[in-house]
Amino acid sequence: MIWFLTEGVALCCQQHDVVHRAIPDAVTKVIVDGDGPDLWGSAKTWSEVCNGVDVVFSTFAVLHSTLGHGYVRLQDLALLIIDEGTFLPLQAVFVSMPF
């Protein structure tokens, strides 16, 4: 699975639309805080949500929380794309990611 990170929800949706138009056969999914991912409290639920999905688009907070709870493992991702990575405080953020 490919995970595409963006700074905010609007950019997440914009990038999703671009990729979806460019690669219409790819199964894509946007997951943002408004979707309630913190309520999907198990790896099984996350597995069902991501089943068959080629590319997930989310904010950093969603991926950070997902990795922190162990619902998705970094090694399960084929590619991690960070759009406009200058928004990330890299030392503080990636040091706290559970690789």
C-alpha positions as CSV (number, residue, x, y, z in Angstrom):
1,M,0.0,0.0,0.0
2,I,1.1,3.5,-0.7
3,W,0.5,6.2,1.9
4,F,0.4,9.8,0.8
5,L,0.8,12.4,3.6
6,T,-0.3,16.0,3.3
7,E,-0.3,19.0,5.6
8,G,-4.1,19.4,5.8
9,V,-7.4,18.0,4.8
10,A,-7.9,20.3,1.8
11,L,-4.5,19.4,0.3
12,C,-5.2,15.7,1.0
13,C,-8.5,15.8,-1.0
14,Q,-6.8,17.8,-3.8
15,Q,-4.0,15.3,-4.1
16,H,-6.5,12.4,-4.0
17,D,-8.5,13.9,-6.8
18,V,-5.3,14.4,-8.9
19,V,-4.1,10.8,-8.5
20,H,-7.6,9.4,-9.0
21,R,-8.0,11.2,-12.3
22,A,-4.5,10.2,-13.4
23,I,-4.8,6.6,-12.4
24,P,-8.6,5.8,-12.4
25,D,-8.0,2.0,-11.9
26,A,-6.2,2.6,-8.6
27,V,-8.3,2.0,-5.5
28,T,-7.8,5.2,-3.4
29,K,-9.1,6.3,0.0
30,V,-9.0,9.5,1.9
31,I,-8.8,9.2,5.7
32,V,-8.9,12.4,7.7
33,D,-9.7,13.2,11.3
34,G,-13.3,14.0,10.4
35,D,-13.8,10.4,9.4
36,G,-13.3,9.4,13.0
37,P,-10.2,7.1,12.5
38,D,-9.5,7.3,16.3
39,L,-12.8,5.5,16.8
40,W,-11.6,2.6,14.6
41,G,-10.1,1.0,17.6
42,S,-8.5,-2.2,16.3
43,A,-6.1,-3.5,13.8
44,K,-8.9,-5.6,12.4
45,T,-11.0,-2.6,11.6
46,W,-8.1,-0.8,10.0
47,S,-7.4,-3.9,7.9
48,E,-11.0,-3.9,6.7
49,V,-10.9,-0.2,5.9
50,C,-7.7,-0.5,4.0
51,N,-8.4,-3.9,2.4
52,G,-7.8,-3.7,-1.4
53,V,-6.8,0.0,-1.2
54,D,-3.8,0.9,-3.3
55,V,-3.2,4.5,-2.1
56,V,-4.3,6.0,1.2
57,F,-4.3,9.8,1.5
58,S,-4.2,11.3,5.0
59,T,-2.8,14.0,7.2
60,F,0.3,13.3,9.2
61,A,-1.7,13.1,12.4
62,V,-3.8,10.2,11.1
63,L,-0.8,8.1,10.1
64,H,1.1,9.0,13.3
65,S,-1.9,7.8,15.4
66,T,-2.4,4.7,13.3
67,L,1.3,3.7,13.6
68,G,1.3,4.6,17.3
69,H,-1.6,2.2,18.0
70,G,-0.1,-0.5,15.8
71,Y,-3.1,-0.6,13.5
72,V,-0.8,-0.2,10.5
73,R,2.9,-1.0,10.5
74,L,5.5,1.1,8.6
75,Q,6.9,-2.0,7.0
76,D,3.4,-2.7,5.5
77,L,3.8,0.4,3.4
78,A,5.4,0.0,0.0
79,L,5.9,3.7,-0.4
80,L,5.4,6.8,1.9
81,I,4.9,10.0,0.0
82,I,5.3,13.3,2.0
83,D,3.8,16.2,0.1
84,E,5.2,19.6,1.0
85,G,7.3,18.0,3.7
86,T,8.5,21.4,4.9
87,F,5.5,21.5,7.2
88,L,6.9,18.7,9.3
89,P,9.1,19.4,12.3
90,L,11.2,16.4,11.3
91,Q,13.2,16.0,14.4
92,A,10.3,16.1,16.7
93,V,7.9,14.1,14.5
94,F,9.8,11.3,13.0
95,V,11.7,10.5,16.2
96,S,8.4,9.8,17.8
97,M,7.2,7.5,15.0
98,P,7.2,3.8,16.0
99,F,9.4,2.4,13.3
